[in-house]
């Protein structure tokens, strides 16, 4: 799979059958956050709202309050950061 002239990892690294850590809808796109490979980052995937197939968009780092990634827009990362912080606070 090619995006922006660079190859992205395959979707096989993300188990879309399990529940995501966080999920939000921004405009007409659903985004989900899953644990990344070897627990070093989070995987971000998206799909058009109302469809079934997720597409891996990239990995993001968590600094305790904000997700950081060059693969996604800042507005999307802000929405995902809020949802992930809420999900993580529910675990405490």
C-alpha positions in Angstrom: 0.0 0.0 0.0 1.4 3.4 -1.0 0.5 6.7 0.4 2.3 10.0 -0.2 5.0 8.1 -2.0 6.1 6.0 0.9 5.1 2.5 1.9 3.1 2.1 5.1 3.1 -1.1 7.2 0.4 -3.6 6.4 -2.9 -3.7 8.3 -2.0 -7.2 9.6 -0.2 -5.5 12.6 -3.6 -4.2 13.9 -6.3 -6.6 15.0 -9.4 -4.8 13.9 -11.6 -7.6 15.5 -10.7 -6.4 19.0 -12.0 -3.2 20.6 -9.9 0.0 20.0 -8.4 1.9 22.8 -10.3 5.0 21.5 -12.5 5.8 18.6 -13.8 9.1 17.2 -15.5 10.5 14.1 -14.1 13.6 12.5 -16.2 15.0 9.7 -17.2 11.9 7.7 -14.2 9.7 8.8 -14.0 7.3 11.7 -10.6 7.0 13.4 -9.4 4.4 15.9 -6.4 4.1 18.2 -5.0 0.6 18.9 -1.8 -0.5 20.7 1.1 -0.5 18.3 3.6 -3.2 17.6 5.7 -4.2 20.6 3.9 -1.5 22.6 6.2 1.3 21.6 3.6 3.5 19.8 -0.1 3.6 19.0 -1.5 2.6 15.7 -4.0 5.0 14.0 -6.5 3.7 11.4 -9.4 5.2 9.6 -12.4 4.4 7.4 -15.2 6.5 5.8 -18.1 6.6 8.2 -20.6 3.8 7.4 -18.1 1.4 5.9 -16.5 -1.7 7.3 -12.9 -1.7 6.1 -10.2 0.0 8.2 -7.0 1.4 6.7 -3.8 1.8 8.7 -2.8 5.5 8.6 0.3 5.5 10.8 1.8 5.3 14.2 1.6 8.0 16.9 3.6 8.6 20.1 1.8 9.5 23.4 3.5 12.0 25.7 1.0 11.6 28.5 -1.5 14.1 27.2 -1.1 14.4 23.4 -0.7 12.0 20.4 2.0 13.1 18.0 2.3 11.9 14.4 3.3 13.3 11.1 0.8 11.1 9.3 -2.3 12.9 10.6 -3.7 16.4 10.7 -3.3 18.3 14.0 -7.1 18.6 14.4 -7.6 14.8 14.1 -4.7 14.2 16.6 -6.4 16.6 19.0 -9.7 14.7 18.9 -8.0 11.3 19.2 -5.8 12.7 22.1 -8.9 13.8 24.0 -10.6 10.4 23.5 -7.5 8.4 24.5 -7.0 10.5 27.6 -10.6 9.9 28.6 -10.2 6.1 28.0 -7.0 5.9 29.9 -8.4 7.9 32.9 -11.2 5.3 33.1 -8.6 2.6 33.6 -7.3 4.2 36.8 
